[in-house]
Amino acid sequence: MLSYHTSPLAQPGVGDSGGMNVYVRELVAALAHAGVECTTYTREWRSGLPREIHVEPNHTVVHVPAGAFDLRKEELEGVVPQFTDFVLDDLRRRPADVVHANYWLSGIAGHSIKHEVGIPLVSTFHTLARVKAEGGDPEPERRERIEASIIGCADAICVSCDEEEDQFRRLYGDPPGAMEIVAPGVEHAFFTPGDRRGARQALGMGDGPVLLFVGRIQPLKGVDVAVRALAALGRPDASLYVVGGSSGADGDAYVDSVHELVNQFGLRDRVHFVPPQAHHILSSYYRAADAVWVPSRSESFGLVALEAAACGIPVVANAVGGLLSLVDHDRTGFLVADRDPELFARHTRELLDNSDRARAMGTAAAELGRRYTWSFAAARLRRLYTDVTSRSLVNCS
């Protein structure tokens, strides 16, 4: 398993760490529990890390030395060859049946490893350049070309839902390899309905309505939309909690602009910025909320929306990507076109003004969340691995 640019052991919500970290960590754990021996290779991201960590039976994380610790994301492509050479050398003593790359940077390494070792390449992109461009976040043309080359050589590509598959085929056509829907899961030991009052007391929150945003603070995720929605809500007793840290080259500047927006609307006492939290602690924040807002410009899946639903909390989300499959409009939450803050506010007002309806939507959301498990995702992936190792490799196009 390749997770080049971000470690599955890193704190989600810090820097480039986010839903992909959780995805890799939980999916590999489920594979390991099912008896699949997994090695996750990730770039060494700070000093003092052991070369290998045996996370649990059948799962080892290897920290690969590749470039300086403080490289910006834009500089990471330049040291992919170092990462690749290390993994190839390690595979001589620890052979693998399949290489599974997460994100396009891992895909570069996986592409080379496939040709050097002659094993199938499975790729999960998580985000794609053409998809981001449609959402208003254009990527360099070089990334798009590299992604196309990976697609042309991958023996299988994993997507998270029907909507992501449809979007992929519309933008990239039919890939030469297989395409498999492997929906992420949720850890139900943590993310399950609970007592709202108790959660608020534990977190030191008041009694007024609580709206929640969880994620990295960057333009793509749309914290500014959440602030505008709070201003439009017209409820002076309502608060917005933003759980996460700045991310990306423009992250700090964007955080400053969000604070300026908060001041502009006179919301300094009602918008609370919370540093990134350990993943299992997020369940308390979900349970404390009346609604969770997901105003992202694009989302291949939207793990925050799934975790909130599993906790029985209605989600108000932008109508894009995987969020279309995670939010059943007017049943488990609401979908908003074009990230309109006024619509976020209007739908949230419907929840706050009608407790019976909000409760029914929360119950339906929890029912939806129970359908997603990491063990089922791992079972789909095991079947895919068996398939790609039993047939001829895709010829690189």
N, C-alpha and C positions, 0 to 999 in steps of 0.2 A: 504494500500500500504506500503510495507516494503522496505526501502532504508537504510539498517543498517549502512554500512561503509562510506557513503558519502551523505551529505545533498543536496537535490534539491535546497536549497537556497544558497549554497556555490558557490564561484566564480569558474567557469570551468577553467581548466588549472593550478590550484594550488593544489599541493599534489596529492591526488587520485581523485580529482574532474575532470570530463571530460564529454564525450558525454552522459554517463549514467545519470549525473545530469540533463542535458538538457532534456533527454528522459523522466525522471520521472516528472520533473516540467511541461513540455509542455503537456504531455499525461494526467496527472491528471487535469491540467487546462481545457483541452478539454472535459474530462469527466464531470468536474464540470459545465462547460457551458451547457452541454447536460442534466443537472439535476441529475447527479449521485453524491450522497453525499460521499465524499472521505476523509479519514484521512490517512496522510502519517506519518509513524513512522520512525525516523532517530536517530542515536546515537548523544547525546550531544557532540559537537566537540570543544567548547570553553566555558569559563566561561561567565556569564552574560546573557546567552540566556533565553528568556522567556520559560516557560514550553510548552505553546501553542502559535502558531501564526495563526490567521485566515487570510489566504492569500487572499481569495476572497469567495464569496458565494459558499457553498458546498465543500470548501477545507480548511482543517486545517492541519498544520504541528505540530507534537508533538516531542519535543526534549526529548529523553529518557536517563536518567543517567545510564551509564554502563561503568565503568572503568575510568581510568585517561584520560585526554584530549589528551595527547601526546603519546598514544600508537602507536607503529609501526603497519603496516598492518599485519605483521606476528603474532602479539600478539592479534589481535582482536577476533579471534575465542574463546579465553578463557573467554571472557565476554559476549558472545552471550546468555548464560543462564540468566544473569541479565536483558538483553534487553528483552528476551522472557517473563520472569516473569512480567515485567512492562506492556508489551503489553497485556498479558492475564488479568491482573488486570484491565487495562483500558477498555478492551472489556466487562467487567461486567456492566459498565455504558454506554458504547457506542457500542452496538452489531454490528457485521458486517455480511454480507452475504457471502463474499468471502475474502480470504487473498491472496494477489498478492505479491510474493517475487521477488526482483531484485538482481541478483548476488547470488553466492553460499552461502555466509555468511547469507544473508537474508533468503535463502532457508532453512538453519538449523532451524531458528526461525519459519518460515512458516510451516515446517514439524511438529514441536511440536504443534503449534497452531491448525493445522488441527485436530490432534488427541485429543487435550484437549477440543476444542470447537465443533468439528464436522461440520466444514464448508469446502467447496472446497478450494484446494490449486492450484493456478495458478503460474507458475514460468517463469520468463524471465532471462536467465542466463547471457546474454550479452557476457561473455567469458566462455569457458569451458576448463578444464585441457587438455583433449586429443587434442583439436584444437590448443591450445597454444603449446603443445609438437610438433605437426606437423610443426609449424612455427619456431621451434628452441628455445622455451621458456618453458622448462619443469617445471611443478608444483609438489609439494610434492604428494606422492602416497595417502596420507590421504585425500587430497582435491578430488582426483579422486573417491575414495570410497564414500565420502560424496555426491558428485554430483550424483553418480549412485543411492544412496538411495533416494535422492530427486526425481530423474527421476522416480523411481519405485513407488512413492506415489503420484506424481503430477496428479491432475485431468485434467490439460491442461498445455502445454508448448508453449510459444510464441517464434517464431523466426521472423527475420526481412525480409527474402527474400527466394526465391526458393533455392538459393545456400546454405544458412545456413541450410535449412531443409534437403537438400541432404547430406550435410556434417554431420549433426547430425545423420541421419539414418545410414550412412556408418560407423560412429564411435561408435554409441551407440545402433543401432537397432531400432525397432519400439517401442515407449514408450507405456505403458498400457493406458495412458490417451490420450486426444485429442492433436493434434498439429495444431496450428493456425499461419498463417503468419500475423503479425501486423507490417507493415512497418512504421518506424518513419516518421514524417512529417517535414516541414520546415515552419517557421513563415514568410509568404510572405509580411507581413507589413514591415519587415526589410530586408529580403534577396530577393532582386529583382535587375535586371540590373540597372546600373546607370552610371554616367559620370566618366570615369577613371581619366581624368585630375583634376576634382574637388576633387576626393577622394585623389589623390596624394598631391595636394596642402594642403588639410586639415590635412594630416598626415606628412607633411614636407618632402616628398620624391622628388627625382630628376626626370629627364626625361628619364633615361635609362630603359632598361627592368627590371621588378620586378618579382621575383619568390617568392612564399609564402609557408611557412610551418606553420600550426596551430595545436597545440596539446601539450600534456605533453612531456617533454624532458626526455625520457627514451629509453633504447635500443630497446624495442618493436616497438616504433614509427619511429625510423630510421632517426634522424636528421643528423647523420654522412653520410648517403647515400645522403641526400640533399646537404651537403657540398661538397662531392666528385663529385656530378653531376654538381654543379656550377663550380668547377675546370675544369671539362671535357667540359663544354659548349663552352669555347673559346671565350667568349664575355666579354672583360674587362670593358664594360660599364654596365654589368648586376649586380644586387644586389639580395641577398637572405634575406628575412625577416623571422625570426623565432619568432612566437608569442606563448608564453607559459612558464611554469616554470618546474623546476625539479620535478620528481615524483619517489616514490619507495625508497627502502632501498639503492639502488646503484645510485640513481638519481644524487646526487651531484658529485660523481666520474665520472659519464657519462658526465655531463656537462663540467667538467674539460677536459675530453678526447676530447670532441667536440671542445673546444677552442684550444686545442693543435693541432687538425687537421686543424682548420682554420689558425693558425699560420704557420703550415707546408706548406700549399698551398699558403701562402702569400695573404690571403683573409680578413685580419682584417678590411679593409676599405669597404668591400663589403658584409659582413655578419653582419646583424643587429639583435641583440637579444632584443625582446620587451616583457615586462612583461605581464602576463595574462590580458586580456581585458574583460570588461563587454560584455556579449554575443551579444547584439545588435550592439556594436561598431565594432565587427568583420566584419560586412557587408562592412564597408569602406575599410578594408584591402583586402577583396576579390575583390572589384571593382577596387582597385588600381593595382591588379596583372595582369600580362600577362598570367600566368599559376599558378595553385596550385599543389604542389607536395604532394602526400600521399604515402610515402615509407614504410608503416607499414609491419611488418612481418605477422601479422594476423589482421583481422577486421571482426567482426560479421556483421557490417553494414557499417559504415564509414560516420558519420554525417557531417564531414568537407567536404567530397566530394560532398554531397548533397547540402549543403549550398553554396559552391562555384558554383556548376552548376546552382542553382537558381539565382545566381547573374550574370549568363551569362559568366562564366570564365571556359575555358577548364581545365580539371584535368588530370594530369599524375600520375598514381597510380600503385602500385604493384598489380599483378593479383591474388588476394586472396579474399575469403569470399564474403562479401556483396559488395565489390568494383567491383566485376564482374557484378553486376546488376546495379550499379550506373554509370559506365563508359562504354559507347558504343564505343568500340575501333574504331578509325579513323572517328568517327562521332561527339561525344561530348568531346573526349579526347583520351588518349592512355593508354593501359594496358601494363605493363612491367613485364616480367618473371624474377623471382629471384632477384628483386630489383637491377638490373644492373645499376650503375650510368651512364655508357656510353650510355645506351638506354634512360634513363631519359633525358640526355643531347641532344641526337639526336632528339628525338621527340619534345623537347622544341625548338630546333633550327628550326624545321619545322614550328612551330607556329610563331616564331620571324621573319623568313625570308619570310613569306607569310601572309600578313595582311588580305587578302580576305578570305583565308582558316581559319585563326584564328577567324575571325568575324563570319563565317558560323558555326564553331564549337561552339562558344559561344551562338549563337542563338539557336542551337539544344540543347545545355546543359540547357538553360533556359526553353525551352519547356519541357524537361524531368523533371526538378525540379518542374514545376507547377503541375505535377501529384501527388506530395506527400504533403498531408495536415494532420495536427494533428486531425482535425475533422473527417476525414475518418478513421484514426487509432483508434480514440475513438469509432467510430461506430462499427468497427470490434470487439473491445474489449467488448463493451456492449453486442453484440450478443453472444460472448463467455461466458461472465458472466451469461447471461440468460440460456445458454445451460448447464453449469456445475452445476447451482443451481437447475435445473429441473430434474436431473438424479442422480442415485446412485453414491456415492463416490467410487473412485478407491481404491481397497484393497491394503494396503501397501505390496509391495513385497520385 
